Amino acid sequence: MSNPTLTAPDTYRAGTGAAGVTQASIDRRHRLFNRICLGVLIAFALLWLVPLAWAVDTGLKPNAETTRTTWLIHNVTLGAFDRVLNGTAILNWFGASLIIATLTALGTVVTASLAAFALSRLRFRYRTAVFWAILAGIMIPSQVLIVPQFREMDALHLLNTFWAVSLPQIPTAVAIFIFRQFFSGLPRDLEEAARIDGAGWFRIYRRVVMPLARPAVAAVAIFTFVTSWNDLLWPLLVLSNPDRMTVPVGLATVQGSFGIRYADTMASAVLGAIPLIAVFLLFQRHIVEGIAGTGLKG
């Protein structure tokens, strides 16, 4: 007696079973990959959080207990934070850093977006060469430009002012690259429709392109703000008035006076990092959207 052949429904069920096994295998691989990624993220998060937690732990200890290599705090105190807030001009430094970082972020967004708009939407000779020349600026260390920039600020009588710190930081090749990549991904139909309605290039930039570039604007502004806030070398050279010092410069000048008072040093470092942590926590969604929609595509 011959073996019965598989009917169509039996063949369909067999194929479905094979497909089901393949899909289950793919799902297991995806879950394994996600777990590996999660483990890597947790490891990097711990690498970043452990020093911060140690700084907070040390700042809450009396100076006599800071030499003990233990996480336990026998006498929790806010004395170090009180001494930093009342014994230094840290509030003035916060204000100076806020003004300088805001001016730098606004200037970078405006100038970089204008340059990127011209490079991505306008047609002119040597456009590609100009773009690559701008990107070549990334390879030039900022320390090389310190002497000519200092002489330029001195000639303009801007030393010991907020403009002396902010202006040299505004031209940023990376910001131009991010905006240019974002603008290149926008459909040209919007631009052509605006030109049919009689809009000029600047109006297209202001009314059409920039409202669509909010993710790029947010990413560039936040990263520029953080970079300017953390800058130490250039503000240290051009600012001598203690009331106009930024947070990194002010903390660098007072650490010597603290001596071996590690609690005071760590308390000042924690206070200086609080604004940046708040910026990242408040605008983390904009950072992710800006990076995902700008320099990493097309």
N, C-alpha and C positions, 0 to 999 in steps of 0.2 A: 504494500500500500504506500503510495507516494506521499511525501510530506505536503501538507496543504500550504499553498502560497499565501503570503501576507496580503490581506485586503488593503484597500486604500486607507481606511481608518486606522488599521494597525500600523501601516507605514508612517502615517502622520504622527501617531503617538510615539513611535520609536524616534522619529526625528525631533519631536518636541523634547523627549527625554534627553537626547544627546545635547540639544541646545540648552536645556536646563542645567546640565552638568557644566557646560562651558560657561554659562552666565554665572553660576555659583563660584567657579574658579576665578573668574574676573572680579567678582565682588570680594572674594577673600583677598585678592591681591590689592584691591583698592583700600580695603580696611587695613591691611598690613602697611601699605604706603602711608596712609593717614596717621597711623600710630607712630611710625618712624618720624614723620614730620612733626607730630606733636611732641615726641620725646626730644627732638633737636631744639624745638622752640622753648620747651621747658628748661633745657640745659642752658641755652643762651639767656633766658630770663633770670635764672639763678645767678649766672655770671655777672649780670648787671645789678641784681637786687641785693646780693650778699654784701658788696662793698658799701652800698647805700645804707643797708640795715646796720652794718658795723659802725658807720659814721654816726647814725642816729643814736645807736647804743652808747658810743663813746661820748657824744654830746650830752647825754642825760646823766652821765656819771660825774662825781666830783673829781677834780684833777688828781687827787691822791689815789684814786682807784683805776685810772686809765692805763697804768702800766701792767695791770693784770690781764692776761690773755684769756678772758672768759666773757661769755655773753651775759652772765648774771650781774644784776645791778643791786647792790645791797642798800644804797641810799639814792633813790631817784631824785634828781634835782634839775631845775631849769636855770640854775645860776649861770651856766656858760652862755645860754641864749640871752639872758638878761644883760650880762656883761657886754656881749657883742652889740646888742641893740642900743644900750645906753652909753657904752664906752667908745663907740666908733660912729662914723657918719654913714652907716650902711643904708639908711633911708634915703639920703641924698644920692648915694651910688645907685640905688634902685631907680630913682627918678632919672638920673643921667643915662643909665643903660636903656631905660624904656624909651626916652626921647631919641637916642642915637639909633637904636635898633628899629624903631618905627620909621624914622627918616630914611634909613638905609633900605628897609623893605619896600617902602613906597617908591623910592627912586629906582630901585632895581626892577620892580614890576613895570613901571612906566617906560623906562628906557629899553629894557630887554624886550618887552612886548612890541614896541614900535620897531625896533631893529628886526625882530623875528617876522613881523608882519611884512616888512619890505622884502625880506629874503624869501618868504614863502609865497606871497601873492603878486608881487611886482615882477616885471620882466626887464632886466637891464644887463648890460655886458659885464662879464666877470662875476656874475652873482655867485656861482659855485665857488670860485676862488676866494671871494670875500668871506663866504661862510666857513670854508676850511681855514682861512687865516684867523678868524675869530676863535675857532675851536683849538687852533694851535696855541692860543693864549693859555689854555688849561695846563700846558706843559711848563709854563714859566712859573717858578716858585715866587710867591708873594714877597719873600724876604729880599729877592733881588731888586725889587722896586722901592725898597724903603728909603734909600738915600735920595733918589730923584723926587719921590713923592714928598719927602720931608722938605727939600729945598723949594719945591713948588708951593707947598702950604705956607712956608716962611715968606716967600715972595708975595703971596696974596694976603699976608698978615692974618692968617686964619689959625695959627697955632694957639693951642689952649682954648679952642672953641669946639662945639659939637660938630660943626661942619668939617673941621679938619679930620675927625674920626670917620664921619659918614661918607663924604664924597669919594675917597679912594676905594671904598668897598662897594659902591653902586655898580660899576661895570663888571658884569659877571657872565663869562662865556657859557657856563652851564645853564643859566637861566635863559639865555638866548636860544640855546639848543632845545630846551624843554618847550618853550613857546613855539619855536619854529616847527617842531614835530607835531605839536597839537594843531597849529594852524594848517599845516599841510594835509591833515586828515579831515578837515572840514569840507563839506561839499561846496563846489564853486557855483552851484545854482543860486544859492542865497546871495552871493556877491554879484552875479550877473543880474538878478532881479533888482537889487538895490541900484545898480548902475543904470538900468533901464528907467528907474524912477527918478534919475537925476542926481543920485548921491555921489559925492566925491570919495576919494580914497580915505581921507581922515574920518568922514562920516561913517563909512563902511566899517572902519576900524573901531570907532567908538560905539556905534549903534547896533552893529551886526556881529562882529567877531568877538569883541571883548565880553559881551553878555554870555556867549557860548563857552568862553574860556575860563569860567569860574573855577573848575578843578585845577587847571594849570596855575591860575593866579593864586589860589590857596596854597598849593604846594610850594611855589617859588617864594611867596611871602613868608610862610612859616619857616622854611629852611634858611632863608636869608636872615630872618629875625633871630633864629637860634645861633647861627654862625656869628652874627654881629654881637650878640649878647656875650658869647664865649670868647671873643677876641681879646687877647692880652697884649701882644707885642706892640701893635701899632698904637693903641690908646696909651700904653705906657710911655711911648716916645713923645707924643704930641700933647699930652695933658699933664699939667703940673699943679693946677689948682685942685686942692683936695675936695672941694665941693663939686667939681665937675668930673671926678674920676668915675669910671665904670665899676661894676661889681668885681670883675676879675682883678682889675688894677688895685682897687681899694683893699681887697682881701690879700693880695700879694704884698702890699705895703705894711699891713698890720700884723702879718704872721710872725715877723721877726720880733715884734714887741710882746707877743704871747709867749715866746720862749718854748719851754717844754710843757706848756699848758695845752695838752692835746685836746681836752674837752672844749676849750674855747676855739681852737682851730677847726675842729670837726663841726662845732655849732655854726661857725661862720660859713663853712662849706655847704652845710645843709640849707641854711637860709639863702645862700646864693643859687642853689639848685631848684628851690621851690617854684619860682616863676616858670622855668623851663618845663618842669614836670607838669605844671598846670596847663601850659600851652599844648603839650602833647596829649594830655588826657581830654582836653576840650575839643581839639581839632584833629584827632587821630583819623576820623572818617574822611575828612577832607584831604589828609596826607595820602591815604591809600587811594582815593579816587584820582587825585592828581597824578600820582606815579603810574597808576594803571592806565590812565587815558592820555599820557603825554609821551615822554621819551622812549617808552618801551614798545610803541607800536609803529608800524609802517615806516 
